[in-house]
Amino acid sequence: MTATTATHPTGGNVLHVGDGMTLCYPSDRYPYVVVWRSASGKTVRVMPLQIVTLDTGHAPDHFEGSFPVWDHTYSEQERRDLIAEDGAERTVRFTAASGWTSSGADFAAGGATYYRNFAN
Protein backbone atom coordinates (compact mmCIF):
# COMPACT_ATOMS: atom_id res chain seq x y z
CA MET A 1 0.00 0.00 0.00
CA THR A 2 1.30 3.45 -0.84
CA ALA A 3 0.17 6.85 0.29
CA THR A 4 -2.88 8.22 -1.44
CA THR A 5 -2.63 9.87 -4.82
CA ALA A 6 -3.78 13.47 -4.91
CA THR A 7 -7.16 13.41 -6.65
CA HIS A 8 -9.54 14.87 -4.05
CA PRO A 9 -11.75 17.02 -3.99
CA THR A 10 -12.81 16.55 -7.60
CA GLY A 11 -12.34 12.78 -7.73
CA GLY A 12 -11.54 9.87 -5.44
CA ASN A 13 -10.32 9.75 -1.85
CA VAL A 14 -13.37 11.57 -0.46
CA LEU A 15 -13.73 10.28 3.08
CA HIS A 16 -16.71 9.90 5.39
CA VAL A 17 -17.08 9.18 9.10
CA GLY A 18 -16.43 5.46 9.63
CA ASP A 19 -14.06 5.10 6.66
CA GLY A 20 -10.66 3.60 7.25
CA MET A 21 -7.28 5.25 6.77
CA THR A 22 -3.79 3.82 7.11
CA LEU A 23 -0.75 5.58 8.55
CA CYS A 24 2.11 4.62 6.23
CA TYR A 25 5.70 4.13 7.30
CA PRO A 26 8.37 2.66 5.03
CA SER A 27 7.92 -0.85 6.44
CA ASP A 28 4.86 -0.78 8.72
CA ARG A 29 1.20 0.28 8.38
CA TYR A 30 -1.15 1.29 11.21
CA PRO A 31 -4.97 1.43 11.10
CA TYR A 32 -7.16 4.47 11.80
CA VAL A 33 -10.85 5.31 11.42
CA VAL A 34 -12.37 8.66 10.44
CA VAL A 35 -14.40 10.11 13.34
CA TRP A 36 -15.07 13.62 11.96
CA ARG A 37 -15.00 15.29 8.54
CA SER A 38 -15.00 18.99 7.63
CA ALA A 39 -17.69 20.36 5.34
CA SER A 40 -15.14 20.68 2.51
CA GLY A 41 -13.91 17.12 3.05
CA LYS A 42 -10.29 18.32 3.04
CA THR A 43 -9.78 17.78 6.76
CA VAL A 44 -10.66 14.74 8.85
CA ARG A 45 -9.99 13.64 12.39
CA VAL A 46 -9.01 10.02 12.91
CA MET A 47 -8.65 7.67 15.86
CA PRO A 48 -6.28 4.70 15.93
CA LEU A 49 -7.71 1.21 15.88
CA GLN A 50 -6.61 -1.52 18.28
CA ILE A 51 -3.82 -3.63 16.83
CA VAL A 52 -5.07 -7.13 16.04
CA THR A 53 -3.40 -9.89 18.04
CA LEU A 54 -4.19 -13.36 19.25
CA ASP A 55 -6.04 -11.61 22.12
CA THR A 56 -8.49 -10.04 19.64
CA GLY A 57 -9.10 -13.42 18.01
CA HIS A 58 -6.81 -12.89 15.03
CA ALA A 59 -3.84 -14.88 13.79
CA PRO A 60 -0.77 -13.66 11.90
CA ASP A 61 -1.07 -13.68 8.13
CA HIS A 62 2.02 -15.89 7.90
CA PHE A 63 5.42 -16.49 9.47
CA GLU A 64 8.95 -15.84 8.25
CA GLY A 65 10.86 -18.45 10.16
CA SER A 66 9.54 -18.11 13.69
CA PHE A 67 8.59 -14.43 13.27
CA PRO A 68 4.95 -13.46 12.74
CA VAL A 69 3.91 -11.22 9.85
CA TRP A 70 0.64 -9.39 10.43
CA ASP A 71 -1.26 -8.15 7.37
CA HIS A 72 -4.85 -7.33 8.29
CA THR A 73 -7.40 -5.04 6.65
CA TYR A 74 -10.13 -4.04 9.09
CA SER A 75 -13.76 -4.70 8.19
CA GLU A 76 -16.49 -2.10 8.65
CA GLN A 77 -17.55 -3.90 11.85
CA GLU A 78 -13.98 -3.93 13.20
CA ARG A 79 -13.65 -0.19 12.46
CA ARG A 80 -16.64 0.33 14.76
CA ASP A 81 -15.68 -2.16 17.48
CA LEU A 82 -11.90 -1.81 17.74
CA ILE A 83 -11.37 1.95 18.21
CA ALA A 84 -8.47 2.42 20.61
CA GLU A 85 -10.21 4.50 23.27
CA ASP A 86 -6.86 5.43 24.83
CA GLY A 87 -5.44 6.51 21.47
CA ALA A 88 -4.77 10.08 20.44
CA GLU A 89 -7.01 11.70 17.85
CA ARG A 90 -5.09 13.10 14.86
CA THR A 91 -6.05 15.73 12.34
CA VAL A 92 -5.31 14.69 8.75
CA ARG A 93 -5.46 17.20 5.91
CA PHE A 94 -5.63 16.80 2.16
CA THR A 95 -3.53 18.90 -0.22
CA ALA A 96 -3.17 18.42 -3.96
CA ALA A 97 0.61 18.43 -3.60
CA SER A 98 0.91 15.91 -0.77
CA GLY A 99 -2.32 13.92 -0.53
CA TRP A 100 -3.45 13.03 3.00
CA THR A 101 -0.88 14.00 5.67
CA SER A 102 -0.66 14.70 9.41
CA SER A 103 2.43 16.33 10.92
CA GLY A 104 4.53 15.11 8.00
CA ALA A 105 3.24 11.52 8.15
CA ASP A 106 1.54 10.05 5.08
CA PHE A 107 -1.91 8.48 5.28
CA ALA A 108 -3.59 6.30 2.67
CA ALA A 109 -7.34 6.53 2.17
CA GLY A 110 -9.57 3.62 1.30
CA GLY A 111 -9.10 1.18 4.16
CA ALA A 112 -7.55 0.59 7.55
CA THR A 113 -4.63 -1.82 7.41
CA TYR A 114 -2.20 -3.14 10.00
CA TYR A 115 1.04 -4.53 8.55
CA ARG A 116 3.99 -5.48 10.68
CA ASN A 117 6.78 -7.90 9.86
CA PHE A 118 8.52 -8.90 13.08
CA ALA A 119 11.33 -10.56 11.09
CA ASN A 120 12.57 -7.12 9.96
N, C-alpha and C positions, 0 to 999 in steps of 0.2 A: 504494500500500500504506500502510495506517495501522498504528499500534501496536495490539497485541492488545487485544481486549475482555476484561474481567475475568470469566471464567466458570469457570476452574479453581478448586478441585480437583473439583468435582461434575460438570463438563461438559467442554467442549472445551479445547484448548490444553494437554493433557497431553503432555509431551515425553519422548522416549526417546533413548538414545545413538545418534548417527548422524543424528538429525533436524536440519533446517536452522532457523536463526533469522536475522533481519535486523535490524541496527542501523539505526535510523531517524533521520535528520536531516531538517530541513525540505525540502531539495532533493535530497539524496543518500541512497543506501541501500548498506550494506556487508554482505557475507555472512559467516555464522558457522556452525559445526557443533557440536552438543552432544557433549561428550566424557565427561561424568559427570552423573549424576542422583542426587539425594538419595532416600531411601526414601519420603519424603512426596511427592516430585515437585514441591515448591515452590521448590527451588533446583537450578540446573544450572550446570555450568561449560562454557564454550564457547571454541573456538579460531577465529581468523579463517581464512577461506579466501583463497587466492591470487586476486588480481584478474585477471579474464580480459582478455587482450590479444591482439594479433596473434601474439605469441610463444607463447601457449598454444593457438594454432590457432583462435581465435575472431575474429569480425568485429563491428564496431559494429552495433547494431540499425538505426540510420539516421543520417543527417547533417542538421544544420541549417546550411545554407550549407556551409562547409568544416569545421565542427566536428562531431566524432563524438559520438553519443549512445549510451551503453552501457546496455542493459536486458537482463540475463541472469539467469535462474533456474537454479540449479545442480541437476543431476540427482543421484540417489543415488550413482552412480559418481563424479561430480565431487566430491561431499562427502567421499568416501573418498580420492580421489587428489590433491586440490588443497589440503590443509591447509597453511597457512603455518607451517612448522616454526619460523621465527624470530619468529612472532607471539606476543603476550602472551595468556595464558589470562585470561578474565574470569569472574567469578561473577555470575550473573543470578538474581534472586529474583522470585517471584510474590507479589503482594498483591492482594486484592480491590479495593482503592481505585485502584491504579496499573497493574495488569497486570504484564508482565515488564519489569523495569528493572535497570540496573547503574550505580551512581554517578550517578544522575539522568538517564541516557540511556535512551530507550525502545527496546525490542526487540519485534519482531513474530514470533510463532510460526507455523509452518506452511510454511516454505520459506526457502531462502537466496537472496537476490537482491542483485545489484550493479546500481545505477542511478547513472549519472553523465552529466550533460549539460554538455559542455565549452563550449557556447555561452553558458551562464549565468555 
